[in-house]
Amino acid sequence: MQYLVIFEKGENSYGAYVPDLPGCAAVGETMDEARGLITEAIQFHIEGLREDGCVVPLPSSTVAFIDVAAV
Protein backbone atom coordinates (compact mmCIF):
# COMPACT_ATOMS: atom_id res chain seq x y z
CA MET A 1 0.00 0.00 0.00
CA GLN A 2 1.08 3.56 -0.59
CA TYR A 3 -0.11 6.32 1.70
CA LEU A 4 0.05 10.03 1.00
CA VAL A 5 2.47 11.73 3.38
CA ILE A 6 2.39 15.50 3.92
CA PHE A 7 5.71 17.14 4.78
CA GLU A 8 5.89 20.60 6.31
CA LYS A 9 9.01 22.67 6.90
CA GLY A 10 9.14 24.39 10.26
CA GLU A 11 11.70 26.87 11.54
CA ASN A 12 14.07 24.18 12.80
CA SER A 13 12.59 20.86 11.67
CA TYR A 14 10.41 19.00 9.23
CA GLY A 15 7.08 17.49 10.17
CA ALA A 16 5.27 14.67 8.41
CA TYR A 17 1.82 13.20 8.79
CA VAL A 18 -0.47 10.74 7.02
CA PRO A 19 -4.04 12.00 6.44
CA ASP A 20 -5.40 8.46 6.06
CA LEU A 21 -3.89 7.34 9.39
CA PRO A 22 -5.05 9.82 12.04
CA GLY A 23 -2.41 10.30 14.71
CA CYS A 24 0.42 9.01 12.56
CA ALA A 25 3.08 11.73 12.51
CA ALA A 26 6.81 12.29 12.85
CA VAL A 27 9.29 15.15 13.16
CA GLY A 28 12.92 15.22 12.08
CA GLU A 29 15.70 17.76 11.89
CA THR A 30 16.08 17.14 8.15
CA MET A 31 13.71 16.07 5.39
CA ASP A 32 15.57 12.75 5.09
CA GLU A 33 15.22 12.11 8.81
CA ALA A 34 11.51 12.97 8.73
CA ARG A 35 11.03 10.63 5.76
CA GLY A 36 12.70 7.75 7.60
CA LEU A 37 10.80 8.40 10.81
CA ILE A 38 7.40 8.63 9.12
CA THR A 39 8.09 5.37 7.30
CA GLU A 40 8.72 3.71 10.66
CA ALA A 41 5.68 5.45 12.16
CA ILE A 42 3.41 4.14 9.40
CA GLN A 43 4.64 0.59 9.92
CA PHE A 44 4.25 0.87 13.71
CA HIS A 45 0.80 2.47 13.38
CA ILE A 46 -0.52 -0.27 11.08
CA GLU A 47 0.98 -2.98 13.29
CA GLY A 48 -0.76 -1.47 16.33
CA LEU A 49 -4.10 -1.28 14.54
CA ARG A 50 -3.84 -4.94 13.56
CA GLU A 51 -2.84 -6.03 17.08
CA ASP A 52 -5.85 -4.15 18.48
CA GLY A 53 -8.16 -5.84 15.98
CA CYS A 54 -8.94 -2.55 14.23
CA VAL A 55 -9.47 -2.07 10.53
CA VAL A 56 -6.44 -0.64 8.72
CA PRO A 57 -7.70 2.25 6.59
CA LEU A 58 -6.97 1.89 2.91
CA PRO A 59 -5.17 4.79 1.25
CA SER A 60 -7.73 7.24 -0.08
CA SER A 61 -5.95 10.59 -0.22
CA THR A 62 -4.72 11.92 -3.52
CA VAL A 63 -2.54 14.81 -4.50
CA ALA A 64 -3.03 17.55 -7.04
CA PHE A 65 -0.84 20.53 -7.73
CA ILE A 66 -2.64 23.75 -8.51
CA ASP A 67 -0.81 26.50 -10.41
CA VAL A 68 -1.88 29.74 -8.77
CA ALA A 69 0.54 31.92 -10.74
CA ALA A 70 -2.23 32.62 -13.26
CA VAL A 71 -4.64 33.84 -10.56
Protein Blocks (a to p, Z undefined) as FASTA:
>chain_A
ZZdddddddfkbccdddfklghiacddfbfklmmmmmmmmmmmmmmmmmmnopacdddfb
dcddddfklZZ
